[in-house]
Amino acid sequence: MSFDGRDARQAQAHLAARGVVAPAGSFYAYEPFNALKLPDPALRAGLAPYNTADDVDRLLEGLSTFV
């Protein structure tokens, strides 16, 4: 996902204000980032078995309002 000239750190801050933890960075994967030509920083959002439907909705709504 691209943020139209905005940085992933801005997306991170936007989501954090909505209670979503989605860090921005390269996550110590410099070689894959370079090989795949991924933006650094990138935004990382993950789900786990303990996430609720409300968590997912908050993430999707936060991303929607950011882009």
KOLLOGU-380816 format. One record per residue: residue in one letter; x, z negated, y negated of N, C-alpha, C, O in turn; residue number from 0. Coordinates in Angstrom, 1 decimal. Layout:
! residues N
<type->a&nX->X&nZ->Z&nY->Y&caX->X&caZ->Z&caY->Y&cX->X&cZ->Z&cY->Y&oX->X&oZ->Z&oY->Y&seq->NUM>
...
! end
This chain:
! residues 67
<type->m&nX->0.8&nZ->0.0&nY->1.2&caX->0.0&caZ->0.0&caY->0.0&cX->0.9&cZ->0.0&cY->-1.2&oX->1.9&oZ->-0.7&oY->-1.3&seq->0>
<type->s&nX->0.5&nZ->0.8&nY->-2.2&caX->1.2&caZ->0.9&caY->-3.4&cX->0.4&cZ->0.2&cY->-4.5&oX->-0.8&oZ->0.1&oY->-4.5&seq->1>
<type->f&nX->1.2&nZ->-0.3&nY->-5.5&caX->0.5&caZ->-1.1&caY->-6.6&cX->0.6&cZ->-0.3&cY->-7.9&oX->0.6&oZ->-1.0&oY->-9.0&seq->2>
<type->d&nX->0.7&nZ->1.0&nY->-7.9&caX->0.7&caZ->1.8&caY->-9.1&cX->1.6&cZ->1.2&cY->-10.2&oX->1.2&oZ->0.9&oY->-11.3&seq->3>
<type->g&nX->2.9&nZ->1.1&nY->-9.9&caX->3.9&caZ->0.7&caY->-10.8&cX->4.1&cZ->-0.8&cY->-11.0&oX->4.9&oZ->-1.2&oY->-11.8&seq->4>
<type->r&nX->3.2&nZ->-1.5&nY->-10.3&caX->3.4&caZ->-3.0&caY->-10.5&cX->4.2&cZ->-3.5&cY->-9.3&oX->4.2&oZ->-2.9&oY->-8.2&seq->5>
<type->d&nX->4.8&nZ->-4.7&nY->-9.5&caX->5.6&caZ->-5.3&caY->-8.5&cX->4.9&cZ->-6.1&cY->-7.5&oX->3.8&oZ->-6.7&oY->-7.9&seq->6>
<type->a&nX->5.4&nZ->-6.2&nY->-6.3&caX->4.7&caZ->-7.1&caY->-5.3&cX->4.7&cZ->-8.5&cY->-5.7&oX->3.8&oZ->-9.3&oY->-5.3&seq->7>
<type->r&nX->5.6&nZ->-9.0&nY->-6.6&caX->5.6&caZ->-10.3&caY->-7.1&cX->4.4&cZ->-10.6&cY->-7.9&oX->3.8&oZ->-11.7&oY->-8.0&seq->8>
<type->q&nX->3.9&nZ->-9.6&nY->-8.6&caX->2.7&caZ->-9.7&caY->-9.4&cX->1.5&cZ->-9.8&cY->-8.5&oX->0.6&oZ->-10.6&oY->-8.7&seq->9>
<type->a&nX->1.5&nZ->-9.1&nY->-7.4&caX->0.4&caZ->-9.2&caY->-6.4&cX->0.4&cZ->-10.6&cY->-5.8&oX->-0.6&oZ->-11.2&oY->-5.6&seq->10>
<type->q&nX->1.6&nZ->-11.1&nY->-5.5&caX->1.8&caZ->-12.5&caY->-4.9&cX->1.1&cZ->-13.5&cY->-5.9&oX->0.4&oZ->-14.3&oY->-5.4&seq->11>
<type->a&nX->1.4&nZ->-13.4&nY->-7.1&caX->0.9&caZ->-14.4&caY->-8.1&cX->-0.6&cZ->-14.2&cY->-8.2&oX->-1.3&oZ->-15.2&oY->-8.3&seq->12>
<type->h&nX->-1.1&nZ->-13.0&nY->-8.2&caX->-2.5&caZ->-12.8&caY->-8.3&cX->-3.3&cZ->-13.4&cY->-7.1&oX->-4.3&oZ->-14.0&oY->-7.3&seq->13>
<type->l&nX->-2.7&nZ->-13.2&nY->-5.9&caX->-3.3&caZ->-13.8&caY->-4.7&cX->-3.2&cZ->-15.3&cY->-4.7&oX->-4.1&oZ->-16.0&oY->-4.3&seq->14>
<type->a&nX->-2.1&nZ->-15.8&nY->-5.1&caX->-1.9&caZ->-17.3&caY->-5.1&cX->-2.9&cZ->-17.9&cY->-6.0&oX->-3.4&oZ->-19.0&oY->-5.7&seq->15>
<type->a&nX->-3.2&nZ->-17.3&nY->-7.1&caX->-4.2&caZ->-17.9&caY->-8.0&cX->-5.6&cZ->-18.0&cY->-7.3&oX->-6.5&oZ->-18.7&oY->-7.8&seq->16>
<type->r&nX->-5.8&nZ->-17.2&nY->-6.3&caX->-7.0&caZ->-17.2&caY->-5.5&cX->-6.9&cZ->-18.0&cY->-4.2&oX->-7.8&oZ->-17.9&oY->-3.4&seq->17>
<type->g&nX->-5.8&nZ->-18.7&nY->-4.0&caX->-5.7&caZ->-19.5&caY->-2.8&cX->-5.2&cZ->-18.8&cY->-1.6&oX->-5.4&oZ->-19.2&oY->-0.5&seq->18>
<type->v&nX->-4.5&nZ->-17.6&nY->-1.8&caX->-4.0&caZ->-16.8&caY->-0.7&cX->-2.5&cZ->-16.9&cY->-0.7&oX->-1.9&oZ->-16.6&oY->-1.8&seq->19>
<type->v&nX->-1.9&nZ->-17.2&nY->0.4&caX->-0.5&caZ->-17.3&caY->0.5&cX->0.0&cZ->-15.9&cY->1.1&oX->-0.3&oZ->-15.6&oY->2.3&seq->20>
<type->a&nX->0.7&nZ->-15.1&nY->0.3&caX->1.2&caZ->-13.8&caY->0.7&cX->2.5&cZ->-13.6&cY->0.0&oX->2.5&oZ->-13.1&oY->-1.2&seq->21>
<type->p&nX->3.6&nZ->-14.0&nY->0.6&caX->4.9&caZ->-13.9&caY->-0.1&cX->5.4&cZ->-12.5&cY->-0.4&oX->5.0&oZ->-11.5&oY->0.3&seq->22>
<type->a&nX->6.2&nZ->-12.4&nY->-1.4&caX->6.8&caZ->-11.1&caY->-1.7&cX->8.3&cZ->-11.2&cY->-1.5&oX->8.9&oZ->-12.2&oY->-1.8&seq->23>
<type->g&nX->8.9&nZ->-10.2&nY->-0.9&caX->10.3&caZ->-10.2&caY->-0.7&cX->10.7&cZ->-9.1&cY->0.4&oX->9.9&oZ->-8.2&oY->0.7&seq->24>
<type->s&nX->11.9&nZ->-9.2&nY->0.9&caX->12.3&caZ->-8.3&caY->2.0&cX->12.4&cZ->-9.1&cY->3.3&oX->12.6&oZ->-8.4&oY->4.3&seq->25>
<type->f&nX->12.3&nZ->-10.4&nY->3.2&caX->12.2&caZ->-11.2&caY->4.4&cX->13.4&cZ->-11.1&cY->5.4&oX->13.2&oZ->-11.0&oY->6.6&seq->26>
<type->y&nX->14.6&nZ->-11.0&nY->4.7&caX->15.8&caZ->-10.9&caY->5.4&cX->15.9&cZ->-9.7&cY->6.4&oX->16.6&oZ->-9.7&oY->7.3&seq->27>
<type->a&nX->15.2&nZ->-8.6&nY->6.0&caX->15.2&caZ->-7.4&caY->6.8&cX->15.7&cZ->-6.2&cY->6.0&oX->15.1&oZ->-5.2&oY->5.9&seq->28>
<type->y&nX->16.9&nZ->-6.4&nY->5.4&caX->17.4&caZ->-5.5&caY->4.5&cX->17.6&cZ->-4.1&cY->5.1&oX->17.3&oZ->-3.1&oY->4.5&seq->29>
<type->e&nX->18.2&nZ->-4.1&nY->6.3&caX->18.5&caZ->-2.8&caY->7.0&cX->17.2&cZ->-2.0&cY->7.3&oX->17.1&oZ->-0.8&oY->6.9&seq->30>
<type->p&nX->16.1&nZ->-2.6&nY->7.9&caX->14.9&caZ->-1.8&caY->8.0&cX->14.3&cZ->-1.4&cY->6.7&oX->13.7&oZ->-0.3&oY->6.6&seq->31>
<type->f&nX->14.3&nZ->-2.3&nY->5.7&caX->13.8&caZ->-1.9&caY->4.4&cX->14.5&cZ->-0.7&cY->3.9&oX->13.8&oZ->0.3&oY->3.4&seq->32>
<type->n&nX->15.8&nZ->-0.6&nY->4.0&caX->16.6&caZ->0.5&caY->3.5&cX->16.3&cZ->1.8&cY->4.3&oX->16.1&oZ->2.8&oY->3.8&seq->33>
<type->a&nX->16.3&nZ->1.6&nY->5.7&caX->16.1&caZ->2.8&caY->6.6&cX->14.7&cZ->3.4&cY->6.4&oX->14.5&oZ->4.6&oY->6.4&seq->34>
<type->l&nX->13.7&nZ->2.5&nY->6.2&caX->12.3&caZ->3.0&caY->6.0&cX->11.9&cZ->3.3&cY->4.6&oX->10.8&oZ->3.7&oY->4.3&seq->35>
<type->k&nX->12.9&nZ->3.0&nY->3.7&caX->12.7&caZ->3.3&caY->2.2&cX->11.5&cZ->2.5&cY->1.7&oX->10.7&oZ->3.0&oY->0.9&seq->36>
<type->l&nX->11.4&nZ->1.3&nY->2.2&caX->10.3&caZ->0.4&caY->1.7&cX->10.6&cZ->-0.2&cY->0.4&oX->11.8&oZ->-0.4&oY->0.1&seq->37>
<type->p&nX->9.6&nZ->-0.5&nY->-0.4&caX->9.9&caZ->-1.1&caY->-1.7&cX->10.4&cZ->-2.6&cY->-1.5&oX->9.9&oZ->-3.3&oY->-0.6&seq->38>
<type->d&nX->11.3&nZ->-3.0&nY->-2.3&caX->11.8&caZ->-4.4&caY->-2.2&cX->11.6&cZ->-5.0&cY->-3.6&oX->12.4&oZ->-4.6&oY->-4.5&seq->39>
<type->p&nX->10.7&nZ->-5.9&nY->-3.8&caX->10.1&caZ->-6.7&caY->-2.8&cX->8.8&cZ->-6.0&cY->-2.3&oX->8.2&oZ->-5.2&oY->-3.0&seq->40>
<type->a&nX->8.4&nZ->-6.4&nY->-1.1&caX->7.1&caZ->-5.9&caY->-0.5&cX->6.2&cZ->-7.2&cY->-0.4&oX->6.7&oZ->-8.3&oY->-0.4&seq->41>
<type->l&nX->5.0&nZ->-6.9&nY->-0.2&caX->4.0&caZ->-8.0&caY->0.0&cX->3.8&cZ->-8.2&cY->1.4&oX->3.6&oZ->-7.2&oY->2.2&seq->42>
<type->r&nX->3.7&nZ->-9.4&nY->1.9&caX->3.5&caZ->-9.7&caY->3.3&cX->2.3&cZ->-10.6&cY->3.5&oX->2.3&oZ->-11.8&oY->3.0&seq->43>
<type->a&nX->1.3&nZ->-10.2&nY->4.2&caX->0.1&caZ->-11.0&caY->4.4&cX->-0.1&cZ->-11.0&cY->6.0&oX->-0.1&oZ->-9.9&oY->6.6&seq->44>
<type->g&nX->-0.3&nZ->-12.1&nY->6.5&caX->-0.5&caZ->-12.2&caY->8.0&cX->-1.7&cZ->-13.1&cY->8.3&oX->-2.1&oZ->-13.9&oY->7.5&seq->45>
<type->l&nX->-2.2&nZ->-12.9&nY->9.5&caX->-3.4&caZ->-13.7&caY->9.9&cX->-2.9&cZ->-14.4&cY->11.2&oX->-2.1&oZ->-13.9&oY->11.9&seq->46>
<type->a&nX->-3.6&nZ->-15.5&nY->11.4&caX->-3.3&caZ->-16.3&caY->12.6&cX->-4.6&cZ->-16.8&cY->13.2&oX->-5.7&oZ->-16.7&oY->12.5&seq->47>
<type->p&nX->-4.7&nZ->-17.3&nY->14.4&caX->-5.9&caZ->-17.7&caY->15.0&cX->-6.7&cZ->-18.7&cY->14.2&oX->-7.9&oZ->-18.8&oY->14.4&seq->48>
<type->y&nX->-6.0&nZ->-19.5&nY->13.4&caX->-6.7&caZ->-20.5&caY->12.6&cX->-7.3&cZ->-20.0&cY->11.3&oX->-8.0&oZ->-20.8&oY->10.7&seq->49>
<type->n&nX->-7.1&nZ->-18.7&nY->10.9&caX->-7.7&caZ->-18.2&caY->9.7&cX->-9.2&cZ->-18.0&cY->10.0&oX->-9.6&oZ->-17.7&oY->11.1&seq->50>
<type->t&nX->-9.9&nZ->-18.2&nY->8.9&caX->-11.4&caZ->-18.0&caY->9.0&cX->-11.8&cZ->-16.7&cY->8.3&oX->-11.0&oZ->-16.0&oY->7.7&seq->51>
<type->a&nX->-13.0&nZ->-16.3&nY->8.5&caX->-13.6&caZ->-15.1&caY->7.9&cX->-13.5&cZ->-15.3&cY->6.4&oX->-13.2&oZ->-14.3&oY->5.7&seq->52>
<type->d&nX->-13.7&nZ->-16.5&nY->5.8&caX->-13.5&caZ->-16.7&caY->4.4&cX->-12.1&cZ->-16.4&cY->3.9&oX->-11.9&oZ->-15.9&oY->2.8&seq->53>
<type->d&nX->-11.1&nZ->-16.8&nY->4.7&caX->-9.7&caZ->-16.5&caY->4.4&cX->-9.5&cZ->-15.0&cY->4.3&oX->-8.9&oZ->-14.5&oY->3.3&seq->54>
<type->v&nX->-10.0&nZ->-14.2&nY->5.2&caX->-9.9&caZ->-12.8&caY->5.2&cX->-10.6&cZ->-12.2&cY->4.0&oX->-10.1&oZ->-11.3&oY->3.3&seq->55>
<type->d&nX->-11.8&nZ->-12.7&nY->3.8&caX->-12.6&caZ->-12.2&caY->2.6&cX->-11.8&cZ->-12.4&cY->1.3&oX->-11.8&oZ->-11.6&oY->0.4&seq->56>
<type->r&nX->-11.2&nZ->-13.6&nY->1.2&caX->-10.5&caZ->-14.0&caY->0.0&cX->-9.2&cZ->-13.1&cY->-0.2&oX->-8.9&oZ->-12.6&oY->-1.3&seq->57>
<type->l&nX->-8.6&nZ->-12.7&nY->0.9&caX->-7.4&caZ->-11.8&caY->0.8&cX->-7.9&cZ->-10.4&cY->0.4&oX->-7.3&oZ->-9.9&oY->-0.5&seq->58>
<type->l&nX->-8.9&nZ->-9.9&nY->1.1&caX->-9.4&caZ->-8.6&caY->0.7&cX->-9.9&cZ->-8.5&cY->-0.7&oX->-9.6&oZ->-7.5&oY->-1.4&seq->59>
<type->e&nX->-10.6&nZ->-9.5&nY->-1.1&caX->-11.2&caZ->-9.5&caY->-2.5&cX->-10.0&cZ->-9.6&cY->-3.5&oX->-10.0&oZ->-8.9&oY->-4.5&seq->60>
<type->g&nX->-9.0&nZ->-10.4&nY->-3.2&caX->-7.9&caZ->-10.5&caY->-4.1&cX->-7.1&cZ->-9.2&cY->-4.2&oX->-6.7&oZ->-8.8&oY->-5.3&seq->61>
<type->l&nX->-6.9&nZ->-8.5&nY->-3.1&caX->-6.2&caZ->-7.3&caY->-3.1&cX->-7.0&cZ->-6.2&cY->-3.9&oX->-6.5&oZ->-5.4&oY->-4.6&seq->62>
<type->s&nX->-8.3&nZ->-6.2&nY->-3.6&caX->-9.2&caZ->-5.3&caY->-4.3&cX->-9.2&cZ->-5.4&cY->-5.8&oX->-9.1&oZ->-4.5&oY->-6.5&seq->63>
<type->t&nX->-9.2&nZ->-6.7&nY->-6.3&caX->-9.2&caZ->-6.9&caY->-7.7&cX->-7.8&cZ->-6.6&cY->-8.3&oX->-7.7&oZ->-6.3&oY->-9.5&seq->64>
<type->f&nX->-6.8&nZ->-6.7&nY->-7.5&caX->-5.4&caZ->-6.4&caY->-8.0&cX->-5.2&cZ->-4.9&cY->-8.2&oX->-4.7&oZ->-4.5&oY->-9.2&seq->65>
<type->v&nX->-5.6&nZ->-4.2&nY->-7.2&caX->-5.4&caZ->-2.7&caY->-7.3&cX->-6.5&cZ->-2.1&cY->-8.1&oX->-6.5&oZ->-0.8&oY->-8.3&seq->66>
! end
